[in-house]
Amino acid sequence: MHKGGLGRSCIAAVLGSLVLLVLYGDAHGADASAAMTAAGWKEQVHGRWGSRPDRKVVVGDKGLAGEFVIPPGGALSWEKQGPFDLAAGSRLVFEFSSDATNPSSEDYKEFETRFPVSVTVVFGKDSQDIPWKSRAVDLSLKVWKGFPPGGIRIVYAYGNKAPVGSMYRTAEEEAVFILAGEEEKGKTIKAARDLKTDFFAAFGRLPKGPVTGIIVSAERPSKERGKLAGRFGIALPAP
């Protein structure tokens, strides 16, 4: 694993006490998967030709924290389904870091973004008014490229080439906020985002429904050289 490990202060600063589970790779097998499921998190691990990433994750009632080392061609994601009622709290607190960027990523193109680490907030009951012809074209692309979560998505990303501080739409129903990039490599980026405010900034209105899912992702494209090491911590929406 990456030197330095997952420091206690990193976890405590974002999530507080996390005592339910620690995962080391696949060492705990079915027991680890059962505990993750009990906590409401679904983990997906992807790798090509033996490139499955190493990871260590701490799971608690209020959030998730972890670290990872991803070889080229590897990817990780952790997803928790809602709903999270924004009337009860719309503040999402998280932090992440990465020791590398992914220059081969197309940061501005839907289906082509390959962020080192990102947090995606899904508003599954929201949608944009898009002409049916455009949706038909979009559907054909999704059949080829893969289906993202339905609804509107806000992505908080450790970027690659897009300027830090930028906000843009990769599609009618996906907005990206770039929080870090090349100059922040190795640094821990801390964020406390108001989801209603960011939704309004991206789409010009407030969300009509709750947050239906939160996804933490990390990826290292096969075109990159060398491994990518990073970490994250996230607390679920709260007042």
GUMIMI-805720 format. One line per 5 residues: their letters; for each residue x, y, z of N, C-alpha, C. Coordinates in Angstrom, 3 decimals, padded with zeros to 6 digits, m for minus. Layout:
A	X:Y:Z:X:Y:Z:X:Y:Z  ...;
This chain:
MHKGG	000.829:m001.194:000.000:000.000:000.000:000.000:000.865:001.246:000.000  000.249:002.363:m000.295:000.955:003.631:m000.366:001.532:003.999:000.993  002.773:004.461:001.015:003.410:004.819:002.271:002.622:005.913:002.980  002.616:005.845:004.301:001.910:006.848:005.087:000.597:006.338:005.605  m000.031:005.390:004.851:m001.270:004.781:005.322:m002.404:005.769:005.432;
LGRSC	m003.498:005.307:005.971:m004.685:006.118:006.173:m004.640:006.639:007.587  m004.171:007.890:007.773:m003.978:008.450:009.097:m005.271:008.619:009.854  m005.194:008.466:011.173:m006.390:008.617:012.002:m006.981:010.011:011.890  m006.106:011.018:011.787:m006.620:012.390:011.717:m007.405:012.626:010.444  m006.974:011.971:009.334:m007.691:012.103:008.065:m009.109:011.591:008.197;
IAAVL	m009.262:010.434:008.829:m010.601:009.867:009.004:m011.423:010.708:009.978  m010.813:011.036:011.100:m011.550:011.733:012.148:m012.036:013.094:011.695  m011.238:013.775:010.895:m011.598:015.125:010.474:m012.857:015.134:009.634  m013.092:014.063:008.889:m014.235:014.036:007.990:m015.396:013.223:008.534  m015.095:012.085:009.136:m016.151:011.140:009.456:m016.379:010.900:010.939;
GSLVL	m015.452:011.287:011.794:m015.575:010.968:013.200:m015.203:009.519:013.450  m015.893:008.886:014.334:m015.546:007.518:014.734:m016.091:006.503:013.739  m015.190:005.716:013.154:m015.575:004.653:012.239:m015.035:003.344:012.796  m015.909:002.490:013.292:m015.434:001.301:014.006:m016.014:m000.005:013.474  m016.781:000.049:012.392:m017.491:m001.149:011.979:m016.636:m002.153:011.234;
LVLYG	m015.749:m001.679:010.330:m015.131:m002.621:009.417:m013.861:m002.046:008.819  m012.859:m002.891:008.643:m011.669:m002.528:007.873:m011.461:m003.605:006.822  m011.264:m003.191:005.569:m011.030:m004.126:004.478:m009.583:m004.014:004.016  m008.909:m005.115:003.856:m007.587:m005.147:003.254:m007.674:m006.004:001.999  m007.741:m005.356:000.852:m007.858:m006.104:m000.394:m009.052:m007.030:m000.345;
DAHGA	m008.849:m008.294:m000.714:m009.917:m009.285:m000.698:m009.754:m010.263:000.462  m008.942:m009.890:001.462:m008.575:m010.841:002.501:m009.763:m011.360:003.284  m010.787:m010.547:003.445:m011.910:m010.947:004.279:m013.064:m011.532:003.472  m012.949:m011.545:002.153:m013.893:m012.235:001.291:m015.348:m011.903:001.561  m016.158:m012.969:001.699:m017.606:m012.810:001.829:m017.993:m012.044:003.078;
DASAA	m017.236:m012.207:004.168:m017.569:m011.491:005.396:m017.486:m009.987:005.194  m016.449:m009.530:004.479:m016.298:m008.104:004.214:m017.434:m007.598:003.343  m017.779:m008.359:002.319:m018.866:m007.955:001.436:m020.179:m007.846:002.198  m020.424:m008.787:003.107:m021.655:m008.767:003.892:m021.713:m007.539:004.790  m020.565:m007.207:005.390:m020.534:m006.036:006.267:m020.717:m004.752:005.482;
MTAAG	m020.104:m004.680:004.288:m020.299:m003.510:003.433:m021.775:m003.359:003.072  m022.401:m004.469:002.712:m023.816:m004.434:002.348:m024.667:m003.987:003.525  m024.325:m004.485:004.726:m025.078:m004.102:005.917:m024.990:m002.619:006.188  m023.840:m002.017:005.847:m023.653:m000.578:006.042:m024.259:000.234:004.910  m024.749:m000.434:003.866:m025.412:000.264:002.774:m024.515:000.669:001.625;
WKEQV	m023.267:000.192:001.631:m022.327:000.537:000.562:m022.125:m000.648:m000.377  m022.077:m000.351:m001.671:m021.783:m001.362:m002.689:m020.439:m001.039:m003.312  m019.504:m001.983:m003.243:m018.170:m001.779:m003.795:m018.029:m002.497:m005.133  m017.379:m001.830:m006.088:m017.053:m002.460:m007.353:m015.564:m002.281:m007.618  m014.898:m003.355:m007.977:m013.465:m003.347:m008.251:m013.252:m003.839:m009.671;
HGRWG	m012.547:m003.039:m010.470:m012.313:m003.397:m011.863:m010.811:m003.423:m012.139  m010.389:m004.354:m012.968:m008.993:m004.410:m013.361:m008.808:m005.298:m014.561  m007.821:m004.972:m015.365:m007.533:m005.747:m016.568:m006.242:m006.531:m016.385  m006.278:m007.776:m016.824:m005.077:m008.599:m016.867:m004.329:m008.600:m015.530  m005.070:m008.838:m014.468:m004.455:m008.918:m013.153:m004.143:m007.580:m012.515;
SRPDR	m004.782:m006.504:m013.007:m004.483:m005.170:m012.496:m005.458:m004.708:m011.418  m006.069:m005.641:m010.712:m007.036:m005.260:m009.679:m006.346:m004.402:m008.614  m006.969:m003.278:m008.257:m006.326:m002.354:m007.318:m006.283:m002.894:m005.888  m005.295:m002.425:m005.136:m005.263:m002.629:m003.693:m006.036:m001.493:m003.049  m006.753:m001.817:m001.979:m007.485:m000.760:m001.284:m007.686:m001.135:000.169;
KVVVG	m007.921:m000.124:000.953:m008.211:m000.279:002.370:m009.322:000.707:002.694  m010.420:000.204:003.254:m011.595:001.044:003.468:m012.113:000.886:004.884  m012.496:001.989:005.482:m013.118:001.996:006.804:m014.544:002.502:006.631  m015.507:001.740:007.111:m016.916:002.044:006.911:m017.596:002.316:008.241  m018.414:003.345:008.298:m019.175:003.646:009.501:m020.579:004.087:009.161;
DKGLA	m021.398:004.283:010.183:m022.792:004.665:009.962:m022.921:006.000:009.236  m021.966:006.904:009.449:m022.095:008.255:008.915:m021.282:008.490:007.650  m020.492:007.527:007.210:m019.720:007.763:006.004:m018.722:006.681:005.699  m017.722:007.048:004.909:m016.761:006.098:004.382:m015.419:006.793:004.231  m014.332:006.065:004.479:m012.987:006.587:004.258:m012.113:005.472:003.745;
GEFVI	m011.125:005.799:002.940:m010.283:004.753:002.401:m009.056:005.274:001.691  m008.200:004.343:001.306:m007.037:004.638:000.491:m006.896:003.545:m000.550  m006.164:003.830:m001.627:m006.086:002.888:m002.736:m004.794:003.101:m003.506  m004.366:002.052:m004.180:m003.266:002.102:m005.143:m003.759:001.394:m006.401  m003.865:002.137:m007.507:m004.493:001.616:m008.711:m003.474:001.524:m009.844;
PPGGA	m003.264:000.348:m010.399:m002.389:000.213:m011.569:m003.132:000.643:m012.831  m002.420:000.904:m013.922:m003.102:001.220:m015.183:m004.113:000.141:m015.550  m005.292:000.588:m015.942:m006.367:m000.335:m016.283:m007.254:m000.705:m015.123  m007.031:m000.099:m013.948:m007.821:m000.420:m012.768:m008.792:000.692:m012.399  m009.834:000.316:m011.678:m010.835:001.287:m011.231:m011.555:000.751:m010.005;
LSWEK	m012.016:001.677:m009.178:m012.752:001.356:m007.953:m013.953:002.275:m007.838  m015.003:001.795:m007.190:m016.122:002.668:m006.855:m016.855:002.128:m005.641  m017.411:003.059:m004.869:m018.236:002.718:m003.707:m019.500:003.558:m003.805  m020.641:002.911:m003.719:m021.917:003.596:m003.915:m022.840:003.325:m002.740  m023.537:004.376:m002.319:m024.569:004.246:m001.291:m025.851:004.854:m001.832;
QGPFD	m026.916:004.070:m001.792:m028.204:004.531:m002.270:m028.917:005.351:m001.196  m029.705:006.337:m001.635:m030.515:007.147:m000.748:m031.890:006.510:m000.566  m032.899:007.357:m000.384:m032.816:008.809:m000.574:m032.256:009.546:000.642  m031.591:010.679:000.340:m031.144:011.604:001.359:m031.974:012.873:001.190  m032.812:013.142:002.161:m033.744:014.262:002.081:m032.986:015.578:002.288;
LAAGS	m032.952:016.422:001.265:m032.212:017.679:001.363:m032.894:018.677:002.287  m034.176:018.431:002.605:m034.840:019.310:003.578:m034.247:019.115:004.959  m033.701:017.915:005.205:m033.091:017.623:006.498:m031.634:018.063:006.564  m031.023:018.290:005.415:m029.627:018.719:005.378:m029.042:018.552:003.994  m028.405:019.588:003.477:m027.882:019.534:002.116:m026.375:019.732:002.075;
RLVFE	m025.704:019.543:003.205:m024.263:019.770:003.281:m023.518:018.440:003.158  m022.654:018.354:002.171:m021.843:017.157:001.956:m020.385:017.495:002.270  m019.802:016.766:003.209:m018.417:017.005:003.623:m017.563:015.841:003.145  m016.453:016.165:002.502:m015.569:015.109:002.034:m014.164:015.665:001.823  m013.215:014.748:001.637:m011.861:015.113:001.274:m011.277:014.018:000.403;
FSSDA	m010.318:014.398:m000.444:m009.630:013.391:m001.247:m008.251:013.882:m001.643  m007.413:012.948:m002.064:m006.080:013.288:m002.544:m005.652:012.264:m003.587  m004.695:012.653:m004.419:m004.140:011.774:m005.434:m002.698:012.190:m005.692  m001.831:011.218:m005.944:m000.436:011.552:m006.226:m000.161:011.667:m007.722  m001.224:011.587:m008.549:m001.051:011.691:m009.999:m002.357:012.142:m010.642;
TNPSS	m002.260:012.660:m011.846:m003.434:012.946:m012.662:m003.466:011.945:m013.805  m004.544:012.013:m014.602:m004.695:011.129:m015.758:m004.734:011.974:m017.034  m003.573:012.293:m017.607:m003.540:013.177:m018.785:m004.341:012.676:m019.975  m004.584:011.364:m020.063:m005.340:010.828:m021.196:m006.839:011.055:m021.072  m007.290:011.541:m019.925:m008.723:011.773:m019.713:m009.228:012.936:m020.567;
EDYKE	m010.441:012.804:m021.047:m011.136:013.905:m021.722:m012.079:014.526:m020.703  m011.571:015.467:m019.942:m012.309:015.994:m018.790:m013.635:016.658:m019.152  m013.767:017.121:m020.374:m014.968:017.864:m020.766:m015.996:017.022:m021.527  m015.736:015.720:m021.699:m016.621:014.896:m022.508:m017.309:013.831:m021.660  m018.624:013.786:m021.740:m019.356:012.724:m021.069:m018.895:011.370:m021.599;
FETRF	m018.793:010.392:m020.743:m018.336:009.035:m021.035:m016.819:008.929:m021.220  m016.111:010.056:m021.285:m014.666:010.017:m021.525:m013.860:010.565:m020.344  m014.540:011.003:m019.289:m013.822:011.512:m018.120:m013.224:010.350:m017.336  m011.975:010.506:m016.919:m011.279:009.484:m016.138:m010.572:010.181:m014.980  m011.352:010.577:m013.984:m010.804:011.331:m012.869:m010.068:010.406:m011.894;
PVSVT	m008.917:010.840:m011.355:m008.195:010.017:m010.378:m009.067:009.640:m009.188  m009.838:010.610:m008.710:m010.781:010.352:m007.623:m011.885:011.393:m007.725  m013.111:010.984:m007.466:m014.251:011.893:m007.587:m015.388:011.433:m006.698  m016.291:012.368:m006.420:m017.514:012.087:m005.674:m018.686:012.528:m006.545  m019.569:011.603:m006.857:m020.737:011.906:m007.689:m021.993:011.860:m006.836;
VVFGK	m022.776:012.928:m006.919:m024.051:013.021:m006.215:m025.161:012.878:m007.248  m026.044:011.913:m007.046:m027.080:011.591:m008.024:m028.436:012.091:m007.536  m029.094:012.848:m008.385:m030.463:013.310:m008.143:m031.358:012.518:m009.095  m031.695:011.303:m008.706:m032.351:010.375:m009.610:m033.776:010.719:m009.984  m034.416:011.598:m009.234:m035.791:011.978:m009.538:m035.863:013.295:m010.300;
DSQDI	m034.704:013.881:m010.612:m034.644:015.119:m011.382:m034.259:014.826:m012.817  m034.678:015.709:m013.719:m034.302:015.579:m015.118:m034.385:016.940:m015.790  m033.731:017.058:m016.925:m033.795:018.257:m017.743:m034.802:018.062:m018.868  m035.292:019.172:m019.383:m036.221:019.125:m020.505:m035.401:018.992:m021.785  m035.230:017.749:m022.247:m034.390:017.462:m023.403:m035.263:016.911:m024.529;
PWKSR	m035.140:017.432:m025.768:m035.929:016.913:m026.892:m035.738:015.417:m027.070  m036.786:014.735:m027.491:m036.744:013.275:m027.588:m035.685:012.805:m028.572  m035.430:013.586:m029.644:m034.403:013.200:m030.604:m033.029:013.188:m029.944  m032.773:014.187:m029.103:m031.494:014.239:m028.404:m031.370:013.075:m027.427  m032.476:012.733:m026.770:m032.449:011.595:m025.842:m032.210:010.288:m026.599;
AVDLS	m032.741:010.182:m027.817:m032.537:008.972:m028.611:m031.060:008.821:m028.978  m030.417:009.929:m029.364:m028.993:009.894:m029.682:m028.186:009.548:m028.435  m028.595:010.164:m027.328:m027.911:009.909:m026.066:m028.041:008.441:m025.666  m029.207:007.854:m025.905:m029.426:006.447:m025.572:m028.488:005.541:m026.369  m028.313:005.854:m027.646:m027.429:005.026:m028.473:m025.993:005.095:m027.973;
LKVWK	m025.564:006.261:m027.502:m024.229:006.400:m026.940:m024.093:005.592:m025.653  m025.139:005.622:m024.838:m025.104:004.892:m023.577:m025.054:003.391:m023.808  m025.733:002.909:m024.842:m025.685:001.487:m025.161:m024.249:001.079:m025.469  m023.506:001.966:m026.130:m022.129:001.680:m026.512:m021.148:001.936:m025.380  m021.343:003.055:m024.663:m020.380:003.494:m023.662:m020.700:003.022:m022.245;
GFPPG	m021.964:002.668:m022.007:m022.380:002.292:m020.658:m023.348:003.303:m020.075  m024.224:002.847:m019.212:m025.273:003.690:m018.659:m024.840:004.289:m017.317  m024.798:005.619:m017.221:m024.556:006.245:m015.919:m025.825:006.188:m015.085  m025.775:006.538:m013.808:m027.003:006.595:m013.006:m028.008:007.555:m013.630  m029.275:007.173:m013.610:m030.304:008.019:m014.187:m030.550:009.268:m013.368;
GIRIV	m031.064:010.303:m014.027:m031.323:011.567:m013.351:m030.234:012.581:m013.621  m030.111:013.553:m012.724:m029.088:014.596:m012.831:m027.951:014.274:m011.879  m026.717:014.527:m012.335:m025.528:014.194:m011.552:m024.632:015.416:m011.366  m024.109:015.564:m010.164:m023.067:016.551:m009.882:m021.815:015.785:m009.489  m020.709:016.081:m010.166:m019.449:015.386:m009.931:m018.435:016.365:m009.344;
YAYGN	m017.900:016.039:m008.176:m016.815:016.807:m007.572:m015.541:016.022:m007.845  m014.619:016.607:m008.602:m013.525:015.813:m009.143:m012.147:016.376:m008.838  m011.224:015.446:m008.711:m009.800:015.741:m008.786:m009.480:015.674:m010.269  m009.298:016.839:m010.897:m009.220:016.897:m012.346:m007.857:016.565:m012.911  m007.767:016.683:m014.224:m006.548:016.353:m014.951:m006.031:017.559:m015.736;
KAPVG	m006.857:018.061:m016.668:m006.455:019.213:m017.485:m007.359:020.419:m017.285  m008.579:020.207:m016.794:m009.499:021.322:m016.571:m008.996:022.194:m015.424  m009.130:023.525:m015.525:m008.622:024.424:m014.480:m009.301:024.185:m013.135  m008.525:024.264:m012.085:m009.071:024.136:m010.737:m010.032:025.291:m010.476  m011.166:024.996:m009.871:m012.176:026.011:m009.602:m013.223:026.135:m010.687;
SMYRT	m013.046:025.421:m011.797:m014.014:025.509:m012.888:m015.229:024.632:m012.624  m016.343:025.053:m013.194:m017.578:024.277:m013.168:m018.112:024.250:m014.591  m018.466:023.097:m015.094:m018.948:022.996:m016.463:m019.869:021.783:m016.583  m020.592:021.752:m017.683:m021.496:020.636:m017.949:m020.882:019.734:m019.017  m020.733:018.463:m018.720:m020.300:017.505:m019.730:m021.490:017.010:m020.549;
AEEEA	m022.698:017.212:m020.027:m023.927:016.804:m020.698:m025.065:017.621:m020.089  m026.237:017.505:m020.682:m027.379:018.270:m020.174:m027.700:017.914:m018.731  m027.379:016.688:m018.317:m027.750:016.233:m016.983:m026.541:015.852:m016.127  m025.377:016.411:m016.461:m024.187:016.163:m015.644:m023.339:017.424:m015.551  m023.042:017.835:m014.325:m022.188:018.995:m014.077:m020.970:018.555:m013.285;
VFILA	m019.820:019.159:m013.582:m018.561:018.814:m012.932:m017.984:020.038:m012.247  m017.573:019.878:m011.003:m016.845:020.899:m010.258:m015.419:020.377:m010.053  m014.421:021.084:m010.576:m013.028:020.668:m010.448:m012.429:021.300:m009.194  m012.026:020.467:m008.241:m011.531:020.950:m006.957:m010.014:020.851:m006.826  m009.345:020.113:m007.709:m007.897:019.935:m007.615:m007.355:019.530:m008.975;
GEEEK	m006.022:019.587:m009.104:m005.397:019.223:m010.366:m003.913:018.980:m010.185  m003.152:019.239:m011.227:m001.721:018.938:m011.265:m000.967:019.542:m010.087  m001.244:020.791:m009.754:m000.490:021.470:m008.692:m000.868:020.979:m007.296  m001.967:020.270:m007.182:m002.407:019.767:m005.881:m002.029:018.301:m005.651  m001.232:017.732:m006.532:m000.869:016.322:m006.377:m000.247:016.069:m005.003;
GKTIK	m000.765:015.050:m004.326:m000.257:014.686:m003.011:m000.867:015.459:m001.866  m001.604:016.521:m002.157:m002.230:017.320:m001.111:m003.632:016.798:m000.820  m004.074:016.972:000.416:m005.440:016.599:000.784:m006.355:017.789:000.538  m007.353:017.594:m000.285:m008.326:018.632:m000.614:m009.582:018.392:000.217  m009.929:019.363:001.052:m011.102:019.248:001.915:m012.220:020.132:001.373;
AARDL	m013.442:019.634:001.434:m014.578:020.373:000.888:m015.809:020.170:001.750  m016.591:021.224:001.857:m017.916:021.171:002.480:m018.860:021.872:001.505  m019.609:021.107:000.764:m020.428:021.646:m000.322:m021.907:021.643:000.052  m022.577:022.743:m000.260:m024.021:022.797:m000.121:m024.618:022.319:m001.435  m025.283:021.191:m001.424:m025.743:020.562:m002.655:m026.813:021.375:m003.363;
KTDFF	m027.658:022.042:m002.613:m028.684:022.886:m003.238:m028.044:024.059:m003.967  m027.057:024.684:m003.333:m026.371:025.822:m003.938:m025.654:025.406:m005.215  m024.953:024.269:m005.175:m024.218:023.807:m006.352:m025.167:023.379:m007.464  m026.280:022.776:m007.107:m027.273:022.386:m008.119:m027.801:023.629:m008.829  m028.106:024.658:m008.050:m028.615:025.907:m008.633:m027.568:026.538:m009.540;
AAFGR	m026.310:026.533:m009.110:m025.239:027.119:m009.921:m025.086:026.392:m011.253  m025.297:025.089:m011.240:m025.087:024.293:m012.448:m026.302:024.265:m013.370  m027.516:024.287:m012.798:m028.717:024.061:m013.602:m029.743:025.188:m013.519  m029.442:026.238:m012.751:m030.310:027.402:m012.721:m031.603:027.229:m011.959  m031.706:026.191:m011.174:m032.892:025.953:m010.353:m032.508:025.034:m009.207;
LPKGP	m033.394:024.913:m008.234:m033.161:023.994:m007.132:m033.614:022.579:m007.521  m033.055:021.555:m006.922:m033.509:020.192:m007.231:m034.954:019.983:m006.801  m035.656:019.160:m007.559:m037.053:018.873:m007.247:m037.205:017.686:m006.310  m036.190:016.850:m006.255:m036.264:015.656:m005.435:m035.028:015.477:m004.587  m034.958:014.371:m003.860:m033.836:014.120:m002.956:m032.601:013.620:m003.701;
VTGII	m031.500:013.535:m002.985:m030.325:012.823:m003.482:m030.634:011.333:m003.386  m030.489:010.630:m004.483:m030.826:009.202:m004.497:m029.596:008.299:m004.450  m028.413:008.877:m004.575:m027.211:008.069:m004.500:m025.953:008.910:m004.424  m024.929:008.356:m003.788:m023.614:008.987:m003.705:m022.583:007.944:m004.094  m021.682:008.323:m005.014:m020.692:007.385:m005.539:m019.295:007.992:m005.397;
VSAER	m018.402:007.265:m004.783:m016.986:007.632:m004.740:m016.271:006.753:m005.761  m015.496:007.372:m006.655:m014.834:006.616:m007.717:m013.359:006.985:m007.797  m012.554:006.032:m008.238:m011.139:006.263:m008.516:m010.761:005.425:m009.727  m009.934:006.004:m010.626:m009.648:005.296:m011.866:m008.263:005.648:m012.386  m007.617:004.662:m012.984:m006.331:004.841:m013.655:m006.445:004.217:m015.038;
PSKER	m006.558:005.032:m016.104:m006.716:004.468:m017.447:m005.520:003.623:m017.861  m005.768:002.681:m018.753:m004.709:001.784:m019.211:m003.628:002.520:m019.992  m003.942:003.707:m020.519:m002.959:004.474:m021.283:m001.911:005.148:m020.395  m002.191:005.254:m019.089:m001.257:005.951:m018.198:m000.108:005.038:m017.791  000.986:005.662:m017.374:002.155:004.927:m016.911:002.254:005.009:m015.391;
GKLAG	002.475:003.899:m014.770:002.662:003.869:m013.329:001.357:003.853:m012.561  001.470:003.494:m011.298:000.312:003.398:m010.425:m000.119:004.768:m009.915  m001.379:004.835:m009.495:m001.947:006.038:m008.890:m002.322:005.695:m007.452  m001.846:006.493:m006.504:m002.174:006.273:m005.101:m002.983:007.468:m004.583  m004.027:007.191:m003.826:m004.865:008.261:m003.312:m005.647:007.824:m002.098;
RFGIA	m006.448:008.742:m001.595:m007.295:008.455:m000.442:m008.509:009.358:m000.480  m009.498:009.030:000.351:m010.720:009.819:000.408:m011.387:009.626:001.758  m012.278:010.527:002.069:m013.157:010.414:003.222:m014.425:011.181:002.925  m015.572:010.656:003.268:m016.833:011.321:002.961:m017.841:011.091:004.072  m018.552:012.157:004.442:m019.658:012.078:005.388:m020.948:012.362:004.637;
LPAP	m021.983:011.627:004.920:m023.236:011.753:004.203:m023.919:013.082:004.496  m024.829:013.512:003.596:m025.469:014.832:003.771:m026.057:015.010:005.167  m025.814:016.196:005.731:m026.275:016.504:007.086:m026.634:017.980:007.159  m027.430:018.399:008.169:m027.790:019.802:008.331:m026.557:020.665:008.516;
